[in-house]
Amino acid sequence: MLKRYKTLTKKTLRLLDAGESDLVDYKIGIKGLSPEILVAFANSKGGGTILIGVEDGKDSSDKQIGIPIGHDSSDETLLIISNKASDCIPPIPHNIFVEKFGIQAIIRVEIPDSLARPHCTKSGVYKIRANSRNASLQPNELLDIFMEKEASAFNTRFRKATSNIENNVALTIQTVSKLEETIEDTLNDIMGDIGMAELNAEEATNTIDEVKSIVAQSFAEISLQKIHAEEQASRTQSLLTSLNAPDPSQQKFFKYITEHLKNEIEKNPLIPEHILKVEKLEFKVAEIWLKLLGDETVQKLLKQAITELSHRNNDADITK
């Protein structure tokens, strides 16, 4: 960045009055602006400022100050400054300000605190500002800069990663919440459909095939109405699996189906006898529910209903 001013700015006046320090250096001419000086400021925390066209002096109280003597501020001179900064490794960011005082001008070169440090010259020289001069960067200091840079980069990546995780968790919670609402609606539909199945079961014969037909019909009707719910369940199940978390909605659904089957078996006393004589239950339900539950799961729920009903009856006999 290049800016020109018709007078000396307040900042430059303060720098002239403060004298040289770790943050300020005076140079009479551009020849004194070496790559080592640029590197030293770029490697220092807070960066620094170089005033070109200024010589060291003292005020009446013998305090060190900067005395403006002026310098050529043509485009050619400014290009030389930029080239010196660009030749460093990596290139050093900088801003140039040309400030007039009378017919003369001084050049203020601002070097901000560099995020790309450590910097070195083309010949591999590392410098840093210390005690108002340019000092060699010691191996331990160079290591500290590298470690600080890597720590900063890690913190940035970590914050980004945790932000993504928080967003994913929020999305997962939102998806699970919507799924619970969908499952709740599905269960309400099941209650209505099973109610119709119960009316049909009163007229059915006491055979396993008729019970299978009732349950299959309920599942088929529900599946046609809730295809979208199945897709949501599949996606959410993947999320729950990746988080190694149980699926409370699925457990609630399994319990509900088991209770209904127990009621059906209780209404048809001969059903358990028929079922237990079959080595492998071939319980065929609608294709979409086979995909969600699996034939093995449906068989397991049916056997569980028989077992729980048997235990309940045995407890009732003991009580009597």
Legacy VTK file of the C-alpha trace (Angstrom):
# vtk DataFile Version 3.0
C-alpha trace
ASCII
DATASET POLYDATA
POINTS 320 float
0.000 0.000 0.000
1.281 3.484 -0.890
-0.010 6.792 0.476
1.280 10.335 0.093
0.786 13.216 2.525
1.468 16.929 2.055
2.759 17.283 5.634
4.292 15.117 8.322
1.641 13.017 10.060
1.126 12.973 13.821
2.394 9.404 13.942
5.651 10.314 12.201
6.143 13.304 14.523
5.758 11.005 17.530
8.268 8.535 16.064
10.780 11.343 15.445
10.383 12.567 19.014
10.667 9.080 20.568
14.053 8.161 19.101
15.170 4.748 17.865
13.935 1.603 19.650
13.028 -1.994 19.006
10.074 -0.669 17.014
11.687 2.274 15.192
14.822 2.715 13.061
16.156 5.810 11.250
17.947 5.664 7.912
19.610 8.585 6.128
19.231 7.000 2.711
17.803 3.991 0.915
21.242 2.369 0.735
21.033 1.831 4.486
17.801 -0.152 4.069
19.193 -3.677 3.988
17.155 -6.928 3.752
18.419 -7.788 7.257
16.602 -4.745 8.687
13.339 -5.705 6.976
13.696 -9.312 8.196
14.450 -8.187 11.760
11.249 -6.128 12.018
9.122 -8.819 10.318
10.360 -11.453 12.813
9.646 -9.248 15.834
6.319 -9.167 17.620
4.555 -5.949 16.767
6.607 -5.380 13.613
8.152 -1.921 13.327
8.720 1.300 11.385
11.669 2.518 9.305
11.980 6.250 8.596
14.111 6.974 5.511
15.503 10.491 5.139
16.015 10.866 8.881
19.266 11.046 10.856
19.994 10.572 14.548
20.155 13.714 16.647
19.588 15.123 20.095
17.326 17.812 21.458
18.244 20.537 23.957
17.943 18.065 26.853
20.366 15.655 25.172
17.549 13.237 24.392
17.901 11.172 21.230
15.484 12.176 18.472
15.114 11.829 14.731
15.937 14.824 12.514
14.273 14.903 9.059
16.779 15.686 6.283
14.676 14.523 3.328
15.051 11.856 0.661
14.105 11.205 -2.946
10.547 9.818 -3.059
10.251 8.999 -6.749
8.487 5.885 -7.978
11.874 4.343 -8.748
12.968 4.719 -5.129
9.716 3.282 -3.809
10.044 0.329 -6.195
13.513 -0.438 -4.820
12.032 -0.608 -1.293
9.253 -2.964 -2.398
11.691 -5.193 -4.277
13.906 -5.543 -1.204
10.889 -6.662 0.838
9.734 -9.048 -1.886
13.159 -10.675 -2.172
12.990 -11.895 1.427
11.777 -15.435 2.182
8.856 -15.426 2.470
8.132 -11.940 1.065
7.628 -9.342 3.783
4.313 -7.442 3.868
4.803 -3.671 4.125
3.137 -0.283 3.662
4.857 2.848 2.323
3.961 6.449 3.235
5.568 9.503 1.630
5.301 12.622 3.829
6.307 16.133 2.824
7.887 18.851 4.956
8.456 21.912 2.882
9.998 20.875 -0.433
11.549 17.791 1.099
10.002 14.404 1.945
10.684 11.436 4.156
9.581 7.862 3.555
7.879 5.870 6.312
7.977 2.090 5.806
5.565 0.223 8.075
6.170 -3.517 8.612
3.220 -5.165 10.419
3.473 -8.149 12.730
3.885 -10.921 10.136
1.795 -14.085 10.298
4.246 -15.752 7.887
7.331 -15.494 10.091
10.071 -16.494 10.472
11.523 -14.530 7.529
15.059 -14.638 6.211
17.088 -12.970 3.478
17.826 -14.637 0.150
21.124 -15.791 1.624
19.346 -17.449 4.581
20.097 -14.853 7.288
17.595 -14.651 10.155
17.421 -11.441 12.232
15.276 -9.972 14.991
15.057 -6.569 16.726
16.624 -6.411 20.186
18.034 -3.471 22.178
17.262 -1.018 19.343
19.398 -2.962 16.886
19.234 -5.931 14.547
20.390 -9.119 16.278
20.953 -12.620 14.964
18.086 -14.983 15.600
19.360 -17.777 17.843
18.337 -21.418 17.168
16.125 -21.563 20.262
14.440 -18.280 19.276
13.923 -19.571 15.747
12.397 -22.759 17.171
10.079 -20.702 19.398
8.812 -18.796 16.348
8.188 -22.025 14.448
6.370 -23.560 17.428
4.260 -20.429 17.934
3.347 -20.435 14.238
2.361 -24.110 14.311
0.381 -23.625 17.545
-1.529 -20.751 15.967
-2.253 -22.830 12.870
-3.380 -25.755 15.061
-5.688 -23.522 17.096
-7.242 -22.208 13.903
-7.792 -25.708 12.544
-9.074 -26.932 15.923
-11.601 -24.093 16.224
-12.802 -24.815 12.711
-13.075 -28.543 13.416
-14.955 -28.049 16.698
-17.272 -25.578 14.991
-18.055 -28.198 12.343
-18.636 -30.835 15.040
-21.007 -28.524 16.926
-22.916 -27.845 13.721
-23.120 -31.574 12.955
-24.311 -32.365 16.488
-26.957 -29.644 16.267
-28.083 -31.026 12.915
-28.175 -34.544 14.355
-30.287 -33.424 17.313
-32.636 -31.619 14.964
-32.903 -34.678 12.718
-33.536 -37.015 15.675
-36.183 -34.636 16.993
-37.974 -34.645 13.646
-37.646 -38.424 13.460
-39.235 -38.815 16.892
-42.182 -36.754 15.706
-42.446 -38.892 12.588
-42.236 -42.129 14.602
-44.898 -40.822 16.971
-47.190 -40.151 14.020
-46.365 -43.605 12.665
-47.280 -45.245 15.967
-50.594 -43.412 15.994
-51.272 -44.723 12.505
-50.317 -48.228 13.652
-52.825 -48.011 16.506
-55.581 -47.128 14.070
-54.583 -49.838 11.591
-54.257 -52.461 14.328
-57.700 -51.527 15.578
-59.076 -52.490 12.176
-57.005 -55.677 12.268
-58.529 -56.608 15.631
-62.030 -56.416 14.164
-60.952 -58.751 11.376
-59.216 -61.093 13.853
-62.515 -61.795 15.667
-63.812 -63.510 12.554
-60.532 -65.232 11.632
-59.715 -68.855 12.381
-57.183 -69.788 15.048
-54.273 -70.456 12.681
-50.835 -68.900 12.362
-51.418 -67.933 8.724
-54.352 -65.683 9.677
-52.316 -63.881 12.346
-49.512 -63.370 9.849
-51.991 -61.920 7.362
-53.278 -59.393 9.904
-49.818 -58.139 10.849
-48.654 -58.129 7.228
-51.676 -56.090 6.165
-51.001 -53.513 8.886
-47.339 -53.202 7.915
-48.184 -52.913 4.216
-50.636 -50.057 4.758
-48.232 -48.216 7.047
-45.313 -48.631 4.668
-47.206 -47.027 1.774
-48.001 -44.002 3.932
-44.568 -43.624 5.581
-41.932 -44.172 2.863
-40.413 -40.787 3.643
-40.258 -41.678 7.335
-38.254 -44.790 6.408
-35.723 -42.680 4.541
-35.366 -40.365 7.524
-35.019 -43.360 9.852
-32.241 -44.800 7.674
-30.243 -41.556 7.681
-30.696 -40.997 11.391
-29.808 -44.614 12.168
-26.493 -44.051 10.381
-25.857 -40.988 12.561
-26.768 -42.873 15.744
-24.530 -45.784 14.732
-21.575 -43.443 14.089
-22.132 -41.944 17.575
-22.477 -45.471 19.043
-25.807 -44.465 20.600
-28.933 -46.652 21.111
-32.091 -45.892 19.160
-34.849 -45.232 21.748
-37.530 -44.779 19.074
-36.784 -48.228 17.601
-36.965 -49.852 21.048
-40.314 -48.132 21.675
-41.632 -49.375 18.340
-40.458 -52.970 18.999
-42.164 -52.942 22.402
-45.394 -51.703 20.891
-45.406 -54.435 18.195
-44.631 -57.106 20.811
-47.564 -55.988 23.008
-49.921 -56.079 20.053
-48.819 -59.593 19.090
-49.346 -60.721 22.687
-52.911 -59.393 22.537
-53.533 -61.232 19.257
-52.153 -64.488 20.653
-54.220 -64.080 23.819
-57.363 -63.803 21.708
-56.402 -66.961 19.785
-55.189 -69.559 22.334
-54.210 -72.119 19.688
-51.692 -69.827 17.978
-48.687 -70.528 20.302
-49.129 -74.272 19.761
-49.030 -73.829 15.977
-46.031 -71.493 16.119
-43.913 -73.634 18.428
-44.284 -76.635 16.118
-42.650 -74.705 13.259
-38.818 -74.888 13.272
-38.361 -71.673 11.270
-40.999 -68.979 11.088
-41.504 -67.660 7.592
-43.093 -64.388 8.602
-43.546 -62.398 5.392
-44.400 -58.719 5.740
-44.332 -55.753 3.360
-40.973 -55.351 1.586
-40.238 -51.930 3.085
-40.684 -53.188 6.675
-38.523 -56.217 5.938
-35.892 -53.703 4.899
-36.314 -51.742 8.138
-36.735 -54.652 10.592
-35.575 -57.738 8.710
-37.322 -61.081 8.684
-35.122 -62.253 11.569
-36.206 -59.312 13.758
-39.910 -59.898 13.003
-39.544 -63.578 13.952
-37.714 -62.587 17.130
-40.511 -60.186 18.151
-43.140 -62.878 17.561
-41.266 -65.437 19.670
-40.692 -62.805 22.372
-44.434 -62.110 22.488
-45.134 -65.830 22.997
-42.493 -66.096 25.731
-43.696 -62.993 27.648
-47.313 -64.145 27.405
-46.347 -67.602 28.718
-44.511 -66.044 31.684
-47.487 -63.797 32.435
-49.854 -66.785 32.414
-47.516 -68.799 34.665
-47.341 -65.912 37.147
-51.118 -65.697 37.133
-51.408 -69.456 37.886
-48.980 -69.153 40.803
-50.975 -66.260 42.222
-54.147 -68.357 42.133
LINES 1 321
320 0 1 2 3 4 5 6 7 8 9 10 11 12 13 14 15 16 17 18 19 20 21 22 23 24 25 26 27 28 29 30 31 32 33 34 35 36 37 38 39 40 41 42 43 44 45 46 47 48 49 50 51 52 53 54 55 56 57 58 59 60 61 62 63 64 65 66 67 68 69 70 71 72 73 74 75 76 77 78 79 80 81 82 83 84 85 86 87 88 89 90 91 92 93 94 95 96 97 98 99 100 101 102 103 104 105 106 107 108 109 110 111 112 113 114 115 116 117 118 119 120 121 122 123 124 125 126 127 128 129 130 131 132 133 134 135 136 137 138 139 140 141 142 143 144 145 146 147 148 149 150 151 152 153 154 155 156 157 158 159 160 161 162 163 164 165 166 167 168 169 170 171 172 173 174 175 176 177 178 179 180 181 182 183 184 185 186 187 188 189 190 191 192 193 194 195 196 197 198 199 200 201 202 203 204 205 206 207 208 209 210 211 212 213 214 215 216 217 218 219 220 221 222 223 224 225 226 227 228 229 230 231 232 233 234 235 236 237 238 239 240 241 242 243 244 245 246 247 248 249 250 251 252 253 254 255 256 257 258 259 260 261 262 263 264 265 266 267 268 269 270 271 272 273 274 275 276 277 278 279 280 281 282 283 284 285 286 287 288 289 290 291 292 293 294 295 296 297 298 299 300 301 302 303 304 305 306 307 308 309 310 311 312 313 314 315 316 317 318 319
